[in-house]
């Protein structure tokens, strides 16, 4: 797409994986909550300055 790859770094805090990417002009935070065996809860937040965050989405995925 004409831009370098975005590398997300983070760690698990219990059953929650928190990842972040900070680059020129855009910062992104991803959260994956794995505490339920058959369910994945995830969210994404974005910020232009790394201080004021806006929630892009929340999702809850269930295994059938």
ZAMIRO-502606 format. One record per residue (C-alpha): x, y, z. Coordinates in pm, whole numbers, plus 50000, padded with zeros to 5 digits. Layout:
BEGIN
XYZ
...
//
This chain:
BEGIN
500005000050000
503015022949988
503715025750362
506135006250578
504664978450794
503254988551131
504854969051415
502694964351725
504374956052054
502854946652387
502314919752643
499774898552823
498314911353148
496614880153275
494284868952995
494364902952818
496814909952536
497524947252496
499384958852184
500354993652069
501855010851766
503065046651764
504155062851444
504245096651282
500725110151271
498925079551411
498985058851729
496935026951766
496085004852066
494624969852029
493214948852312
492354911652296
490584897152601
490824859052618
489404852652965
486364833252830
487194799952666
484764802852371
484814840652329
487224867552208
486584903652306
488624929552116
488844967252074
490864992751879
491645028651974
493365055051760
495035088151839
496835114651635
498905127451928
499115096852157
497205115352430
493595119052312
492165084952220
489085076152015
487505041652017
487295027951665
485474995651750
484514970052013
483834934151910
482804902152081
483294869951886
481834836852002
482754801951891
479814780751778
//
